[in-house]
Amino acid sequence: MYIILKKVSVKMISDSVAESFEKNNRELIKKTEELESNLITSLKNIELLISENSQHSAKKISDSINEGFENNNRELIIKIDELESKLLKSLNSIEILKSENSQNRKQIVYLETVLKDIYDSSVIEKKICPICNSQISAFLPFGDPLRENALCPNCGSLERHRGSYLFLKEKTNILEENIKMLHFAPENFFREIFSKKENIEYFPVDLNPKVFHLKESTDIQDLQFPDDTFDFIYCSHILEHVPHDQQAIKELYRVLKPNGAALIMVPLKPSLKETYEDKSMNTPELRQKHYGQSDHLRLYGSDFQGKLENSGFNVSNDFREKIDEKSVKKYGLKSYRDFFYCNKKIIVKK
């Protein structure tokens, strides 16, 4: 009996313990799950806080960096502006120095040339201007670049004027024959000479109506004279200024009488096989650079004689012999290479 009671007591205790363990396990599991849930929530909160703090920190860092860059950029821009200002001042100073040096150089060349000419005239003989018949110590430098032995200080004539006058006087009968003469852009010294010649019926003309003592204003590209009007035409350094030079040459030929003559002169560069003309050279600076003068429209080459011949002229080269050095110095001359003495062909009708 005792044994049975003992077994029953043991089982009851065992069951009670087991039930207690189960209850404790359930509570433990529940608490564990609560802890796990709380832990997950805490982790999420932590992650959220980390994320927010990270973004805030990153933005703060970015803002700080940007602010630093902006400050540096402002300082850099200020320094660049200061450097640019100093550079512009330096460039301006350099240009001023260049200009002053160029002017000084021109003055030196000018004085050297004058002194050389004065020395030559004192040692050799006086220089003579054939146009104004003045005896002078020196022909002055002229042009850009400066040409020595160029400008008469008395009448203002240049090498081509003195050369053409000597040519007409020594190689032709133009100054003695009774002629009707057309003269474009008349130089004052030539106008004085030709207008006083009783044998010359003189027609000084120019495109500009304000030029003094004109017979009339006229465009060389569209002359308002009948065919075969003039015995002689003097056209010096005109064609390089007109847009349609070939048309102008045809007009010269048209108004010249049969057997008439024309002395035509242009700036010439013999080394050019063909005349250089480019419509894109449309500013004074470009024309000065490429043509040698700001109001020129082309630079003639060795084909210029062909232009004259294509319009019907016979062109003479017989007078283009080399001028002796003594005459060059005495009269202040250059070569006759840019002189073209033209005659109008006589067309025999069949």
Secondary structure, 3 states (H helix, E strand, C coil): CHHHHHHHHHHHHHHHHHHHHHHHHHHHHHHHHHHHHHHHHHHHHHHHHHHHHHHHHHHHHHHHHHHHHHHHHHHHHHHHHHHHHHHHHHHHHHHHHHHHHHHHHHHHHHHHHHHHHHHHHHHCCCEEECCCCEEECCCEEECCCCEEEEECCCCCCCHHHHHHHHHHHHHCCCCCCCEEEEEECCCHHHHHHHHCCCCEEEEEEECCCCCCCCCEECECCECCCCCCCEEEEEEECCHHHCCCHHHHHHHHHHHEEEEEEEEEECCECCCCCCCECCCCCCCHHHHHHHHCCCCCCCEECCCHHHHHHHCCEEEECCCCCCCCHHHHHHHCCCCCCCEEEEEECCCCCC
